[in-house]
Amino acid sequence: MTKPGLTGPGGGKVGALVLSVNTKPNTSSTVGYNHYALLCSMENVWSLKHLGFAGAPGLTCFGKDVFNES
């Protein structure tokens, strides 16, 4: 049996704190991200290939709701 986070694509609810010059103070998001979304986002920032589930089809990397991009 696949267990989220142990043998599967992550899961469960966790809090996250994002510290970035690209994130405005008091920003919050209702988008459901998982651990691989964070990895995917960091790989995108440094133009790296996605590892494992960070490259899974349909995974949502951090977006404008986190980075306040226009």
N, CA, C and O atoms as a MOPAC input file, in Angstrom:
PM7 MOZYME 1SCF
protein

 N      0.84200 1    -1.18500 1     0.00000 1
 C      0.00000 1     0.00000 1     0.00000 1
 C      0.88700 1     1.24900 1     0.00000 1
 O      1.85700 1     1.32800 1     0.75400 1
 N      0.55200 1     2.20700 1    -0.83600 1
 C      1.30800 1     3.45500 1    -0.92300 1
 C      0.91500 1     4.38400 1     0.21200 1
 O     -0.27200 1     4.62200 1     0.43800 1
 N      1.90000 1     4.90800 1     0.92600 1
 C      1.65700 1     5.85300 1     2.01200 1
 C      2.20200 1     7.21600 1     1.61500 1
 O      3.37600 1     7.33200 1     1.26300 1
 N      1.36100 1     8.25700 1     1.66500 1
 C      1.83200 1     9.59300 1     1.30600 1
 C      3.06800 1     9.99000 1     2.10600 1
 O      3.10100 1     9.85500 1     3.32900 1
 N      4.07500 1    10.47700 1     1.40300 1
 C      5.28200 1    10.96300 1     2.05000 1
 C      6.31000 1     9.88800 1     2.33000 1
 O      7.50000 1    10.18900 1     2.41000 1
 N      5.88300 1     8.63300 1     2.48200 1
 C      6.83500 1     7.55600 1     2.73300 1
 C      7.19200 1     6.84700 1     1.43900 1
 O      8.36600 1     6.72400 1     1.09100 1
 N      6.17200 1     6.38100 1     0.72800 1
 C      6.41000 1     5.69700 1    -0.53200 1
 C      5.61700 1     6.32100 1    -1.66900 1
 O      5.56900 1     5.76800 1    -2.76800 1
 N      4.99300 1     7.46900 1    -1.41800 1
 C      4.14900 1     8.10100 1    -2.42100 1
 C      4.53900 1     9.54100 1    -2.67500 1
 O      5.61900 1     9.97700 1    -2.27700 1
 N      3.66100 1    10.28400 1    -3.34000 1
 C      3.97300 1    11.64900 1    -3.77700 1
 C      3.76700 1    12.72900 1    -2.71100 1
 O      3.37800 1    13.84700 1    -3.04900 1
 N      4.01200 1    12.42900 1    -1.45100 1
 C      3.83500 1    13.43400 1    -0.40000 1
 C      2.37300 1    13.55700 1    -0.03500 1
 O      1.51400 1    12.90400 1    -0.62600 1
 N      2.10700 1    14.37200 1     0.91200 1
 C      0.71600 1    14.55200 1     1.27200 1
 C      0.57600 1    14.97800 1     2.71800 1
 O      1.56600 1    15.18300 1     3.41900 1
 N     -0.62700 1    15.10500 1     3.14100 1
 C     -0.89100 1    15.58300 1     4.47700 1
 C     -0.76600 1    17.09200 1     4.51400 1
 O     -0.14000 1    17.69900 1     3.64600 1
 N     -1.36300 1    17.68600 1     5.52000 1
 C     -1.33000 1    19.14400 1     5.62400 1
 C     -0.17500 1    19.56200 1     6.51800 1
 O     -0.02900 1    19.06700 1     7.63600 1
 N      0.63900 1    20.47200 1     6.01800 1
 C      1.74600 1    21.03400 1     6.78800 1
 C      1.76100 1    22.53000 1     6.56900 1
 O      1.30100 1    23.01400 1     5.53500 1
 N      2.27100 1    23.24400 1     7.50400 1
 C      2.42700 1    24.68700 1     7.33700 1
 C      3.75200 1    24.97300 1     6.65900 1
 O      4.67500 1    24.16000 1     6.71000 1
 N      3.84200 1    26.11200 1     6.03500 1
 C      5.09100 1    26.51400 1     5.39900 1
 C      5.28200 1    28.00700 1     5.58000 1
 O      4.32400 1    28.78000 1     5.55100 1
 N      6.49600 1    28.38800 1     5.76200 1
 C      6.86600 1    29.79200 1     5.87100 1
 C      7.81800 1    30.08700 1     4.72600 1
 O      8.86800 1    29.45500 1     4.61200 1
 N      7.46000 1    31.04500 1     3.87500 1
 C      8.28200 1    31.40100 1     2.73200 1
 C      8.93000 1    32.75300 1     3.00500 1
 O      8.24000 1    33.75100 1     3.21500 1
 N     10.25000 1    32.77800 1     3.00200 1
 C     11.00200 1    34.02000 1     3.16400 1
 C     11.66400 1    34.33100 1     1.83800 1
 O     12.55300 1    33.60500 1     1.39300 1
 N     11.23700 1    35.39900 1     1.21500 1
 C     11.75000 1    35.74000 1    -0.10700 1
 C     11.53700 1    37.22100 1    -0.38500 1
 O     10.54100 1    37.80500 1     0.04000 1
 N     12.47900 1    37.81900 1    -1.09800 1
 C     12.29600 1    39.21000 1    -1.52000 1
 C     11.16500 1    39.30100 1    -2.53900 1
 O     10.66900 1    40.39100 1    -2.82400 1
 N     10.75700 1    38.16200 1    -3.08600 1
 C      9.68000 1    38.12200 1    -4.07900 1
 C      8.31500 1    37.83600 1    -3.46900 1
 O      7.33300 1    37.68500 1    -4.19600 1
 N      8.24200 1    37.75900 1    -2.13800 1
 C      6.97500 1    37.50900 1    -1.46400 1
 C      6.65600 1    38.68000 1    -0.55600 1
 O      7.44700 1    39.03500 1     0.31800 1
 N      5.49100 1    39.27800 1    -0.76800 1
 C      5.07900 1    40.43800 1     0.02900 1
 C      4.72600 1    40.00200 1     1.45300 1
 O      4.26600 1    38.87800 1     1.65800 1
 N      4.93400 1    40.87500 1     2.43200 1
 C      4.55100 1    40.55400 1     3.81400 1
 C      3.05800 1    40.20000 1     3.91100 1
 O      2.23100 1    40.74600 1     3.18200 1
 N      2.74200 1    39.29900 1     4.80200 1
 C      1.37600 1    38.84700 1     5.08600 1
 C      0.71000 1    38.10500 1     3.93400 1
 O     -0.51600 1    37.99400 1     3.89600 1
 N      1.49300 1    37.60200 1     3.00500 1
 C      0.93700 1    36.81700 1     1.90700 1
 C      0.48200 1    35.46900 1     2.43500 1
 O      1.16900 1    34.85100 1     3.24900 1
 N     -0.65800 1    35.01900 1     1.98100 1
 C     -1.12000 1    33.66700 1     2.29800 1
 C     -1.76200 1    33.08900 1     1.04500 1
 O     -2.14200 1    33.82300 1     0.13200 1
 N     -1.87600 1    31.78400 1     1.01100 1
 C     -2.43200 1    31.10900 1    -0.15600 1
 C     -3.32400 1    29.96900 1     0.30200 1
 O     -3.06200 1    29.32500 1     1.31800 1
 N     -4.37200 1    29.73100 1    -0.45500 1
 C     -5.25200 1    28.60100 1    -0.17300 1
 C     -4.97500 1    27.42900 1    -1.10800 1
 O     -5.65300 1    26.40300 1    -1.04100 1
 N     -3.97600 1    27.57900 1    -1.98300 1
 C     -3.61300 1    26.50600 1    -2.90800 1
 C     -2.97000 1    25.37300 1    -2.11600 1
 O     -2.11900 1    25.61200 1    -1.25900 1
 N     -3.37400 1    24.15100 1    -2.40300 1
 C     -2.80300 1    22.99000 1    -1.72600 1
 C     -1.49500 1    22.55600 1    -2.37500 1
 O     -1.50000 1    21.95000 1    -3.44700 1
 N     -0.39100 1    22.85900 1    -1.73500 1
 C      0.92700 1    22.43900 1    -2.21500 1
 C      1.41500 1    21.27500 1    -1.36300 1
 O      0.95200 1    21.09100 1    -0.23700 1
 N      2.34900 1    20.48700 1    -1.89600 1
 C      2.97700 1    19.45800 1    -1.08000 1
 C      4.49000 1    19.67200 1    -1.07900 1
 O      4.99200 1    20.64300 1    -1.64400 1
 N      5.19800 1    18.76200 1    -0.44300 1
 C      6.64700 1    18.89900 1    -0.30300 1
 C      7.34500 1    18.96900 1    -1.66300 1
 O      8.34700 1    19.66600 1    -1.82800 1
 N      6.79900 1    18.23900 1    -2.62300 1
 C      7.41700 1    18.23400 1    -3.94900 1
 C      7.19800 1    19.54900 1    -4.68600 1
 O      7.97800 1    19.89400 1    -5.57400 1
 N      6.15200 1    20.28600 1    -4.33300 1
 C      5.93100 1    21.60900 1    -4.92300 1
 C      7.05800 1    22.55200 1    -4.51900 1
 O      7.52100 1    23.35900 1    -5.32400 1
 N      7.49800 1    22.44500 1    -3.26300 1
 C      8.62800 1    23.26100 1    -2.80900 1
 C      9.88900 1    22.87400 1    -3.56400 1
 O     10.61300 1    23.74700 1    -4.04200 1
 N     10.16400 1    21.58200 1    -3.68000 1
 C     11.34300 1    21.12500 1    -4.42000 1
 C     11.26900 1    21.59000 1    -5.86800 1
 O     12.25700 1    22.08500 1    -6.41000 1
 N     10.11500 1    21.43600 1    -6.49700 1
 C      9.90500 1    21.86100 1    -7.88100 1
 C     10.18600 1    23.35700 1    -8.03600 1
 O     10.81400 1    23.78000 1    -9.00700 1
 N      9.72000 1    24.14300 1    -7.08200 1
 C      9.90200 1    25.59400 1    -7.13500 1
 C     11.37400 1    25.98100 1    -7.04600 1
 O     11.84400 1    26.84800 1    -7.78300 1
 N     12.09800 1    25.32900 1    -6.13500 1
 C     13.52900 1    25.63000 1    -5.98000 1
 C     14.30200 1    25.20000 1    -7.22900 1
 O     15.22300 1    25.89200 1    -7.66200 1
 N     13.92800 1    24.07200 1    -7.79500 1
 C     14.57700 1    23.62000 1    -9.03500 1
 C     14.31400 1    24.61000 1   -10.16500 1
 O     15.19900 1    24.86700 1   -10.98100 1
 N     13.10300 1    25.16700 1   -10.22000 1
 C     12.79100 1    26.16800 1   -11.24200 1
 C     13.61200 1    27.43400 1   -11.05000 1
 O     14.11000 1    28.00400 1   -12.02100 1
 N     13.75800 1    27.88100 1    -9.79600 1
 C     14.52200 1    29.10300 1    -9.50300 1
 C     15.96100 1    28.96900 1   -10.00500 1
 O     16.52500 1    29.91400 1   -10.55700 1
 N     16.55200 1    27.77900 1    -9.80900 1
 C     17.95100 1    27.58600 1   -10.20600 1
 C     18.09300 1    26.85000 1   -11.53200 1
 O     19.18000 1    26.37100 1   -11.85700 1
 N     17.01900 1    26.75300 1   -12.29600 1
 C     17.03300 1    26.12900 1   -13.62700 1
 C     17.61900 1    24.71700 1   -13.60600 1
 O     18.44600 1    24.36100 1   -14.44600 1
 N     17.17500 1    23.91900 1   -12.62900 1
 C     17.63000 1    22.54400 1   -12.50200 1
 C     16.56200 1    21.58800 1   -13.00700 1
 O     15.37900 1    21.92800 1   -13.05500 1
 N     16.99300 1    20.38500 1   -13.38400 1
 C     16.02300 1    19.35600 1   -13.77600 1
 C     15.22100 1    18.94500 1   -12.55500 1
 O     15.73100 1    18.96600 1   -11.43500 1
 N     13.96900 1    18.57100 1   -12.77000 1
 C     13.12400 1    18.13100 1   -11.66800 1
 C     13.46900 1    16.69900 1   -11.27300 1
 O     13.62300 1    15.82300 1   -12.12400 1
 N     13.58600 1    16.48000 1    -9.96900 1
 C     13.88900 1    15.16400 1    -9.42900 1
 C     12.60600 1    14.45000 1    -9.00400 1
 O     11.70700 1    15.07600 1    -8.44200 1
 N     12.51800 1    13.18000 1    -9.26200 1
 C     11.41600 1    12.34900 1    -8.77300 1
 C     10.03900 1    12.95300 1    -8.98300 1
 O      9.69200 1    13.38800 1   -10.08100 1
 N      9.25600 1    12.97100 1    -7.89700 1
 C      7.87500 1    13.45800 1    -7.96800 1
 C      7.79800 1    14.96900 1    -8.19700 1
 O      6.71700 1    15.48200 1    -8.48600 1
 N      8.91000 1    15.69200 1    -8.07700 1
 C      8.90000 1    17.13300 1    -8.36100 1
 C      8.64400 1    17.39100 1    -9.84700 1
 O      8.29000 1    18.50500 1   -10.23100 1
 N      8.82000 1    16.38000 1   -10.66900 1
 C      8.55200 1    16.49800 1   -12.09700 1
 C      7.30100 1    15.75700 1   -12.52500 1
 O      7.06900 1    15.56900 1   -13.72000 1
 N      6.48700 1    15.33100 1   -11.56100 1
 C      5.28100 1    14.56400 1   -11.87600 1
 C      4.26300 1    15.40500 1   -12.64200 1
 O      4.06700 1    16.58000 1   -12.33000 1
 N      3.61700 1    14.80800 1   -13.64100 1
 C      2.57700 1    15.53400 1   -14.37300 1
 C      1.47500 1    15.99300 1   -13.42100 1
 O      1.02100 1    15.22800 1   -12.57000 1
 N      1.05400 1    17.23300 1   -13.57100 1
 C     -0.02200 1    17.76600 1   -12.76400 1
 C      0.41000 1    18.38000 1   -11.43800 1
 O     -0.41200 1    18.98100 1   -10.74500 1
 N      1.69000 1    18.24200 1   -11.07100 1
 C      2.15900 1    18.85700 1    -9.83300 1
 C      2.16600 1    20.37100 1   -10.00100 1
 O      2.62600 1    20.88000 1   -11.02200 1
 N      1.66300 1    21.08700 1    -9.01400 1
 C      1.64800 1    22.54500 1    -9.05200 1
 C      2.83000 1    23.08100 1    -8.25600 1
 O      2.88100 1    22.90600 1    -7.03900 1
 N      3.77400 1    23.72700 1    -8.91700 1
 C      4.89200 1    24.38100 1    -8.23800 1
 C      4.38200 1    25.70600 1    -7.67200 1
 O      3.33600 1    26.19900 1    -8.09300 1
 N      5.11500 1    26.28100 1    -6.72200 1
 C      4.71500 1    27.56900 1    -6.17800 1
 C      4.52500 1    28.55000 1    -7.32800 1
 O      5.31800 1    28.56700 1    -8.27000 1
 N      3.48600 1    29.36000 1    -7.25600 1
 C      3.16800 1    30.27900 1    -8.34200 1
 C      3.04600 1    31.71400 1    -7.87600 1
 O      3.62900 1    32.11000 1    -6.86700 1
 N      2.28100 1    32.48300 1    -8.62300 1
 C      2.10300 1    33.91800 1    -8.35800 1
 C      1.45700 1    34.17000 1    -6.99700 1
 O      1.64100 1    35.23800 1    -6.41400 1
 N      0.71200 1    33.20900 1    -6.49500 1
 C      0.08000 1    33.38100 1    -5.18100 1
 C      1.12700 1    33.38500 1    -4.05900 1
 O      0.87600 1    33.93200 1    -2.98600 1
 N      2.28100 1    32.78800 1    -4.29300 1
 C      3.36500 1    32.76700 1    -3.30600 1
 C      4.38900 1    33.85100 1    -3.59700 1
 O      4.79900 1    34.58400 1    -2.69800 1
 N      4.79800 1    33.95000 1    -4.85300 1
 C      5.86900 1    34.87100 1    -5.21400 1
 C      5.40800 1    36.26900 1    -5.61100 1
 O      6.23800 1    37.13600 1    -5.88500 1
 N      4.10400 1    36.50000 1    -5.64500 1
 C      3.54600 1    37.82400 1    -5.96100 1
 C      4.09300 1    38.39900 1    -7.24500 1
 O      4.35300 1    39.60000 1    -7.32900 1
 N      4.27000 1    37.55600 1    -8.24800 1
 C      4.74100 1    38.02600 1    -9.55000 1
 C      3.58500 1    38.60500 1   -10.33200 1
 O      2.43400 1    38.21500 1   -10.13700 1
 N      3.88800 1    39.52700 1   -11.20800 1
 C      2.82300 1    40.07900 1   -12.04900 1
 C      2.86100 1    39.48800 1   -13.42500 1
 O      2.03700 1    39.83600 1   -14.27000 1

